[in-house]
Amino acid sequence: MLVFFDMHDPAALRKHFLSDKVEHFTESVIREMTRQAMLYGAINLAQGFPDFPAPTEIKMAAQEAIAADVNQYAITWGAKNLRNAIARQMQEWQGIHVDPETQITVCCGSTEAMISTLLAICNAGDEVVIFEPYYENYGPDSVLSGAKPRFVKLHPPASTDGEWTFDEKELRAAFHNQTKAIILNTPNNPTGKVFSKPELELIRDLCIKFDVVAITDEIYEHILYDNTQHISIARLDGMAERTVTINGLSKSYSVTGWRVGWAVAPAPITGAIRKVHDFLTVGAPAPLQEAGAVALGLPASYYHELSERYRKRRDHLIPALGEAGFRCFRPRGAYYVMTDIRAFGYADDVTLTRHLVKEIGVAAVPGSSFYSNPRDGAQQVRFAFCKREETLDEAARRLKRLRSTP
Ligand SMILES: Cc1ncc(COP(=O)(O)O)c(C=O)c1O
């Protein structure tokens, strides 16, 4: 065997065997916190997946599809029934007309929809504007697609009941000739911010002025509180032709393990996304796409109940966190609470979350994992409340010990 470098030298091994790209990001901190929760027997308020059952009718639909032998590859860009259901839902909820034949790509989760979109539109050196704190996948997604992320801060509100905001000047300054896309996530993870119409209009104006694509991750579109309205940016004048709208089954139907999501875009962009998607994954799970079509046909009351149940969980967890010493920013959508941890006097978020998972038995996500510069999130921690009431009660009980343990 001919080997020209020392395989026991990690640096040499990296140089010869690994891509430079993977040097520029770490494994997901969120998913790592789930592994730690399992290791220490902690309650997992870290990763955003429900610990309660998915709706019976969609589980039945999945079982029926498998029994009916929908077990071979679906059309690479998505089963017709599901694409039709997606188009119908976008028309009904947002008044956006979509051609299911040319504008929809069903992917393995919205995660794949996002990376396929970025790979389809970005060239090396292109810049992508990202609001931060941001869902951690967007950083590695940009690196993998060769794009350079350019971050614009979302500032926490002065009062815990206020809105996270961005500075218009900072956003304007982020756009220039190299800007290819902006990634928007509304309702937002981790802040719970729901972007308002004037904010979206400002983003729209910049996208048009600089010929930029808006990639909007709307996976929490049905999880809204306090009469907040979700607006898809694709619906604003001038945006249909430059927007990729990403969504999926995971959060609206409590099936994060099914891995079904989609990208909706103008036909030429869809053509490019479909090519990337086909060679990355060939297709999303066929029987689960059929069940997805049933899910998207659930009545409006389903979504109202979904939001209402999450509102109760939010209003259950926030006081418990407050009592334990966290300053909570009240989310308007999605199912996370971002908190300020300064009152505890810990050196940083990682030290506190390590203590929480090992000694208190509650897993949360260090705020630093949502920022390009970890220092910016060093006094923040995120909790997920997509859990049963009993789970939240037990977490609250454990959190009472936080101040009394060293
Ligand atoms: C903002 C956001 N986008 C995408 C995802 C992943 O979605 P999917 O399961 O469809 O890949 C998550 C999961 O937590 C998320 O918070």
The ligand as an SDF file (V2000), in Angstrom:
LIG
                    3D

 16 16  0  0  0  0  0  0  0  0999 V2000
  -36.1650   27.6090   10.7280 C   0  0  0  0  0  0  0  0  0  0  0  0
  -36.0820   26.1500   10.4460 C   0  0  0  0  0  0  0  0  0  0  0  0
  -35.9870   25.7390    9.1840 N   0  0  0  0  0  0  0  0  0  0  0  0
  -35.8940   24.4370    8.8930 C   0  0  0  0  0  0  0  0  0  0  0  0
  -35.9010   23.4750    9.8800 C   0  0  0  0  0  0  0  0  0  0  0  0
  -35.7940   22.0240    9.4990 C   0  0  0  0  0  0  0  0  0  0  0  0
  -36.9560   21.6270    8.8740 O   0  0  0  0  0  0  0  0  0  0  0  0
  -37.1330   20.2310    8.1550 P   0  0  0  0  0  0  0  0  0  0  0  0
  -37.4640   19.2290    9.2010 O   0  0  0  0  0  0  0  0  0  0  0  0
  -38.2740   20.4460    7.1920 O   0  0  0  0  0  0  0  0  0  0  0  0
  -35.8740   19.9060    7.4500 O   0  0  0  0  0  0  0  0  0  0  0  0
  -35.9980   23.8600   11.2180 C   0  0  0  0  0  0  0  0  0  0  0  0
  -35.9680   22.8560   12.2810 C   0  0  0  0  0  0  0  0  0  0  0  0
  -35.8670   23.1250   13.4520 O   0  0  0  0  0  0  0  0  0  0  0  0
  -36.0920   25.2350   11.5040 C   0  0  0  0  0  0  0  0  0  0  0  0
  -36.1930   25.6680   12.7570 O   0  0  0  0  0  0  0  0  0  0  0  0
  1  2  1  0
  2  3  1  0
  2 15  2  0
  3  4  2  0
  4  5  1  0
  5  6  1  0
  5 12  2  0
  6  7  1  0
  7  8  1  0
  8  9  2  0
  8 10  1  0
  8 11  1  0
 12 13  1  0
 12 15  1  0
 13 14  2  0
 15 16  1  0
M  END
$$$$
